């Protein structure tokens, strides 16, 4: 493994999350532990309601754990102020969701530029970078189209370009192909793997798609509030 890949991007330790439903506490995560190294590809699988989205929200700093700790790029991410967490999130994390969450009134180009404009990067520089990424994801002729004028696969490609525009260390993807037909889902997933290789951006994907998950470096299942490595037949044979 290269020196780059040995760099720790994220570490989540003993994460617990309990929601209070009236007087009844509802534990969602009980002791979740996770590490992500630079360029690594990890899939998290689990049944609906197992806490996968809650885990992503804690990792992203969008919600606070009841206890435990999240470190991002060596910093105590979960313990920072909202403002500092927001800055780190914008700098080091990218997001891809099942539903693209593009702004309907903006073109594909403007949607991809947005994270850099939020950083107050000059418009000319932001546009050049956005155009380069949209070209890379195969949308050379669709840059001036609004989301309503794009297919589902094209909208997801715009979403991926937007997630990558800040050159994040880690992409968090919540069912990124769940709203696409099989062929389009395959194309989008292949694109994510290619960009992972090219840019050495780590991928943490929550998915119900076991075939997709099997093509990641590691597969983890979320069960009873804890993450467990998925055993493979070859692993059992080697033991």
N, C-alpha and C positions, 0 to 999 in steps of 0.2 A: 504494500500500500504506500502511495506517495506521501511526501511530507504534507502536501496540501490536504489530503484526505484525512490526515491525523488531527487536523485542527478541529476542536470541539466547537460546534456552532450553538448547540442548545443542550441543556441538561435540566430535566425535571425530576425532583426528588420528593418522594413520599407525599404526592399530591392527594389531598382530600377535598371533596366538595359535598356539602350537605345543604339541601334547600329546606326551608321551613314552610310546610304546608299547614297553615294554622298552627296548631300546637304539636303537630306530628312532624318530626324531622325525617327527611327523605335523603339518605345517603346515595350519591351517584358515583363518586370516586372514593375509594377507601384507602388505597396505597399504590398510586400509579407512579411508576418510575420509567424514565426514558432518556436516552442520549442520542444525539444526532451529530454526526461528523460531516465536515465539508464534503459536498458532492455525493453524499449517501442518499439512497432511495429506500424509503420505508413505507410499507402499507400497514394501516390499522384497519382491522375488520372486526365486526361484532354485530349483534342483532340490533334492531331498532330499539331505542330507549336504553341502550347499554352505557351511554355516556360519551360516545365518540365526539359529538359536537361540543359537549361541555369541555372535554379535554382540549380540543383545538382552541376554544375560547380562552382557557387558562394559559395555554402556551403562548397565545397571541397577546396576552395582557389585556384582553377585552373583558375579562372577569377575574375576580380575585379568588384564590383557593381559600378554603376554610382553614387549611394548614398545609405545610409543605412549601416548596421553593422552586422557582423557575429562574435559571440563569441563561442569558442570551449573550453570546460573544464575550463570555467571561464576566459579565455584569449581573448584579442581583436584580434581574428584570422585574420580578413580581413585587419587589420591595421599593421600587422607585415611585416617584410622584407620577400622577397622571400625565403631566406635561412631558416629563423625561421619558416615560414609557411610550408616549405617542411619537416622540422624536426617534427613539430606537426602532419602533415598529415601522415607521416610514423608511428608515435607513436600511434595515436588515431583513425585513419580512415582506413577502408578497403573498397575495391571496387569490385563489381561484375557487369559485363556488359552482354548485350544480346549476344554479340560475345565475346568469352572467353579471347582473347588477351594473350594467352599463347605463350611463345617463342618456335618456332617450333623445334629448334635444341637441346632443353633441354628435359630431361625426366620429367615425372610428379613430381617425387621427387625433382629434381633440380628446377623446376618452383616454387614449394611451398617453398623451402628453400630460394629463391631469396631475399624476403624482409628482412630476418634476415641477409643474407650475405651483403646486402647493408648497414645494420647497423654495419657491421664488427663483427658480432657474430661468434665465432669459428665454423668451419665447423661441428665438431662432435656434438655440441649442436644443431645447426641448423638442422642437419640431423635427430637427435633423435626426435625433436619436429615435423618436417615435416612428419616423418614416423607415429607418433602417430595420427596426424590429418588425414592423408590419410587412416589409418586403421579405424578411426572413421567414415569417409565418405564412407566406403565400397570399398576401392580401394587397399586392401592388396596385391592383385596379379597383380596390374597394375602400380606399382610405377616406374618401369624401362622402361615403354612404353613412347614413344614420342606422342605428341598430334595427329599426323596423324594416329596413331595406336589405338586411343581411339574413342569411340562413342561420339555423341553430349552430351549425359547426363553425361558420364564419364568426358569429358572435362570441363563441367560446375561444376562438383564436385571438380575437381582439382582447378578450379578458386575460389570456395568457401573456400577450404582449404587454398589457398594462401592468401585470404582476411583475414582469421582468425588467421594466423600464428603469427601475432604481438599482438594478444589479444586486438584488438581495442575496443574502447568504442562504436563505431558506424560503421555499415556497410551501405554504400550507394550502392543501387542496381538499375541499369537502365534496365528495362525490362529483368530481369534475366532468365525468362522462355520463352521469346518471340520467341526464335529460336528452340524450342523443341516441339515434338509432345505432345499430351495431357497427356498421361500416364507418360512419362518421366518428363514433366513439374511438374506434381503432386508430383512425387518422390523427385525432386529437391527442391520444395517448402516446402514439409514436412520436409526435412532435414534442411532447413534454420530455420524453426520454432523450431525444436528440439534443434539446436545449440544455438538459441536465448535463450531458456529456460535454457540450461545447463550452458552457459557462461555469461548470462546476458548482451550480446552484443545487443545494440539497433539496430533496422532495419528501414531504410527509403527506401521504395521501390517505384519506379516509374513504373506504369504498366497500360496496357489497359485492363487487365483481371479483370473484376468486381467481379467475384466469388473469385478470389485470394484476392483482396482488402478487401472483406467483412470479411475475417478471421483475419484481423489485428485489433489492439486495436483502432485505429482511421483511418478514411478515409477523405482525403482532396481533393478537386478539385481545379485545377488552372484555373481560369476564368477571362478574362480581366486583366491579370497581377497580380491578387490577389488570395490568398489561402482562401478557404471557407470550413468549416466543412460540411460533407455530412450528411444530416438529414435522420433518419431512421423512418419507420412507427411507431415503438414502442415509439420513442421520441415524435412524434406528438401526440400519444394517451395519453402520460403522462403529456402533457402540458394543 
